[in-house]
């Protein structure tokens, strides 16, 4: 009987050590991302440096219950504010278009047009399946080595961190956050996304799912 419990305690000890190690690792990874990017994120439109291009990171226009997605709404409004303040000249809308009924770039473009952003200033990236894809494609496909990423602050931290690790000089403009009650699932998923970022960057050197032909911002007008 004693040997049986001894074995159980042995495994409980190692499980506890693993859980503690994992928790510490997550905290260190979180601290590293935040500390590496805090000087490159801006909330005040008056203080953010001017860049040629702004990159809006995609999200769905509506949530599952059919209501408006505030993450989407606030990102669009942030991009419009940057454009109107002449802090950016062009906007890349990058997101997922997995089906004919789900197309983040087209939804973002439509929303920008409704805010009187000229069509010639909008470029669509249909292969922004993940944040990593969107950031790297802005450099490799759209030729931008320095640009402004537009999303919520927690998302910008990870996106700018990815850019830094790939030699891209990106800054972030923080759209307003959404309350915890409304955005709990998104904030919860972000914890795992940051762990995936560590794996992508430092362990497996992940690349975008698709590359493609070069698109010259300001010279080639992208249409649907």
Phi, psi and omega in degrees: 000316180298319180297324180297313181290327178299320178294320179297315180297324179300312181289324177296323179297314182287328174295317178298318178297318180296316180296316180296316178299316180297317180296316179297320179297317180298320179294318179294317178297319178298313180298319182296316180295314182294313183292330181285338189243351189300329181282352185248009179248140185229139174253335184263117183295337180285336185262343184286135179295155178281137176228157179291320189232140170249139180247114175270124177278134190286152171202166183290149180289326181231156175271176188300329181279003177094353180281163180297138177274114184292332175300316178297309183303313184290327178293318179297314181296325178294318179295319178298316180298319178297316181295315181293332178274004180061032176272344173218154179255329183226158181229126171263125175256114189240126181190193186267141172224056190297331179223171179293339181262356181227108185215094183298314181301317180295321178296320179292319178298315180300318180294320178294319178298324179293339177263016175068026170281126183297142183300326182293345181268357186249130178238136185257132173244105184276356185248029176272063185291330177224166178302317179302316179300313183299315183292312183290322179293328176300329178275307188284324183265318184262002170071024183256121178260353178211119183203172180256125177268135185241114177192188174288158185305314182298326180283320178298325178304311182290319182295315179294323177299315177301315179301314181301317183289343178253016175075024180255132181269082182253150170237167181235139172251120188275114170289158179303143177284165177251145182302156182299322181298318181284319188252021185305315182298319180296315180295323179294316179296331181299327179299318179285327178296326179289325174294318178297325178298317177302315180296314182299317187277313191259344184248317187238000176050056183297148177237162176303152180297323179227149170250248178125191182287149178289137177241122183270112178295129179091345180246328180242120178276125182268131178239172180290000000 
